[in-house]
Amino acid sequence: MGRAPAAGDKALGEYLSSECVTCHQLSGANVGIPPIVGWPDDSFIEIMNEYRYRKRNNSIMQTIAGRFSNDEIAALAAYFGSVKGR
Amino acid sequence: MNSTTRRYFIGGAGAAAAVIAFPMPAFAQAKPKVIVIGGGPGGSTVAKYVAKDGGIDVTLVEPLRQFTTCFHSNLYLGGFRSFQSLTHSYDKLVKNYGIKHARAMASAIDRDKKTVRLANGTTVPYDRLVVAPGIDIKFDSVPGYSEAVSNKLPHAWKPGPQTQLLVRQLNALKDGSLIVMIAPPNPYRCPPGPYERVSMMAHVLKAKGHKKSKIVVLDPKPNFSKQGLFVEGWEKHYPGMVEWQDPKMHGGINSVDAKTMTVKTDLAEYKAALINVIPAQMAGKIARDVGLANQTGFCAINPENMKSSVDGNIYILGDASIAGDMPKSAFSANSQAKVAAMMIRGELANGKIFPARYTNTCWSLIETDDTVKVGGRYEAKDGKITAVETFISKTGESADLRKQTQGENMGWYSGIIADIFT
């Protein structure tokens, strides 16, 4: 598996993540909305791309993912990957 | 610095002497000061996000000890949540991020001297001020209505005792009762809120087995948020119970009379068992008092950073602001707060600044497991906050999807509360 060749910018990821944590809890709590912390980068990127290209259904996630660039998604993956849930 | 301070106070003479012997380079250079007025979703979020990386002294000016959310108060009305589950303490903001909680109303702002005066008489200086006072109700926008009358005819558009009063009144209704809701004109807090409330009222009446009770909605607007979805839901779940009237149908809302429990329109007179008046709204008083609001009663902002259009040292968040395409919602306020926090840290703590991006989603529960949503992403464009992409639930969606959307709704509440208050 390994990490993505160009690792994402964690600082950018942390800023962008503020948008995600309104719903997805940093603690990793799973209450109606899936946790997104501590994932391997490549899984995170793959799922975001599936929303981005509308292969996965959820209008909110399609809208959110659709406006992120590759770098931004990589940055988010790096940031959330580094967060350890409680 | 916390530990140093603590040592100074509790460590006895030796520790105190140490502080005196090393004359306080850390204290001599005072940290920049941010004051936040209002501890709702906008104010509490900005306080946390400015404070969490340190280096800035943050004071949250909020008289309440704990906050009851207006969002999801309709679910309390419908019996889907307890009142207690809507109430959240500020303690973790104080404990986890060192935010000072000044439990007082802000009574005045001196924009030249950059100070806020509190109702308890103290004056606090700021480098940047965030004004997030939410809304005030325009009681005189409906003839016959007043703050005193609201103790009998609740607006329930601010959380707390008003919501509890409405719940008591709704639960006391007998079959054959008429409820009249006077809906608010734009712009107001929570655009789908009145119609979700109608749905929750209908849910309670239906669950109690009412066959003859009715809800009449008198609306000053020709249309409303998620209209197609609500109307579809009302017809499906509560056939014949809800009657919505636009201005062409009622001709104008003329007056309410609390003594006789009547509402007069141009074309009819209604004698009701419960009257819910949701009047027009404006930015909280403090914003209007110090010239931050314009003739609309709300506060113009710079869409790139949420700064007040009239004062570069002041940020305005949430319902009090004129946020372009963004609705007045807790989600919006929380999103705006993160933009403002980034900008404030950029100005005062050399934080990195990125272009502003905003998001919002509003969920509405129509009947058990039947929830719809509307939302979008927004950017600064054409001089305002402009929607760059939006979405809305569709009529005729499957029951499974609607149930899943309700799961999201509950998950969001839990998530935003964790984001704001922990």
Interface residues (C-beta under 8 A of the other chain):
Chain A: A11 L12 Y15 L16 S18 E19 V21 T22 C23 H24 Q25 L26 S27 A29 V31 G32 I33 S59 I60 Q62 T63 I64 G66 R67
Chain B: Y49 F331 N334 S335 K338 M342 K352 F354 R357 T359 T361 K373 G375 G376 R377 V388 E389 T390 F391 I392 S393 G407 E408 N409 M410 G411 W412 S414 G415 I416 A418 D419
